[in-house]
Amino acid sequence: MINRVIIVEDETAAAVNLRSMLSAILPQVEVVEVLESVEEAVAFFRGGVEADVIFMDIHLADGDSFRIFQSVDIDIPIIFTTAYDQYALEAFKVNSIDYLLKPFKEEDLKRAIDKLQRLTASERVGDKERVTKMALEASAESLNTILVRYKDKIVPVGVEDIAFFYTFSERVTLTTLDGVTYPVDKTLETLTQQLDAQKFFRANRQFIVSRKAVKDIAVWFGSRLALNLVVETPERIIISKARVPEFKRWLQ
């Protein structure tokens, strides 16, 4: 019986939609908490909590959700959610871990719930081991070089030479420490998974910044931070109030 669920989701509309569907399918269900970031989730799960299932978005504003499992041990069954990233979906299929594709469909949610309720205790332990394995693999993989298009050629750009990544109108670019900009055939979400988290920080939905590129920081309105880099940026880089502590730890 599923009575208590936790939702890890940074898109308000998606969280509201999921909560509504859960209430329709399982009238008795209680949503214990809705968490919006890796940092918030790590702090919450470290406190210890009882629940029957976690619905967890793969890509959160401050990084991929696998980082949660690198920081805290979670014994609660997980159903992952995602809007895209075929590589991630194939990985889940191979590892037999359940997931939901956004936008959520009620029949898919019912299927995932039915599958979870049929799992034995040993199968749930196996699920945990598979998730842990994927988290370790995700942390071990990091990019050293990115291939970009330049005129009629493909050029390798060393990650150490990159100042920031930027997305606008579903187009992603990188800008080097020398101020040269190239198009990138990866989403910021995928890059967040693959880049070394000690060297790159997902500042917000538009930017991933390199530690090397941070020139100085200004206190902005509402206790936020504004980053100034060693190269020009297409718009101001703002760190939200909620993410200021995480950013300061990363920078230190």
Protein Blocks (a to p, Z undefined) as FASTA:
>chain_A
ZZbdcdddfbfklmmmmmmmmmmmmmmbccfbacfbfklmmmmmmnopadfbdcddfbdf
kbcfklmmmmoccfbdcddddfehjllmmmmmmnopacddddddfklmmmmmmmmmmpcf
klmmmmmmmmmmmmmmmmmpccfbdcddehjaccdddfklpfbdcdeehiacdddfkopa
cddfbdfklmmmmpcfklpccfblmbccdfklmmbdcddehhiacdddfbdcfbdcdddf
klmmmmmmmmZZ
